[in-house]
Amino acid sequence: MLDRVMGLLDRYEFSSREERRIQDAIAEILVVNEIPFKREVVLSPGNRPDFMVEGVALEVKVGGSIAEVLRQMQRYASEPAVKAVLLVTTRTQHMRARVGQLAGKPVGVFLVPGGLA
């Protein structure tokens, strides 16, 4: 599912670099492609990814340090309900989060075209 969602996102243009608008665009993409998802799922206290898509915890980030992002992704990956983690970001520095796996689960990073350094 991780590769499928990344492939879908790659087929669309994002007209905004604002976090909420990117989230709304992703929701629309998932609806149009008939992919079931839930928003703001509480996995445990302090762990609430923007989306859960068939076991993929999807988080949108337009800010934050790479260390903060990796800590958040690690927390999500440590959750039993999560099968993979996908970071959708506007920050090229976040591409360093392409670590392959966290907690034994695949990690993907999608850079919104036109992202910032």
HUWOTA-V672100 format. One record per helix or strand. SS is the DSSP state (H for helix, E for strand). FROM is the first residue (numbers start at 0). LEN is the number of residues. If there is no record, write none. Layout:
# HUWOTA-V672100
[[SS & FROM & LEN] [SS & FROM & LEN]]
This chain:
# HUWOTA-V672100
[[H & 1 & 9] [H & 18 & 14] [E & 37 & 7] [E & 46 & 7] [E & 55 & 6] [H & 65 & 12] [E & 83 & 8] [H & 91 & 6] [E & 100 & 2] [E & 104 & 12]]
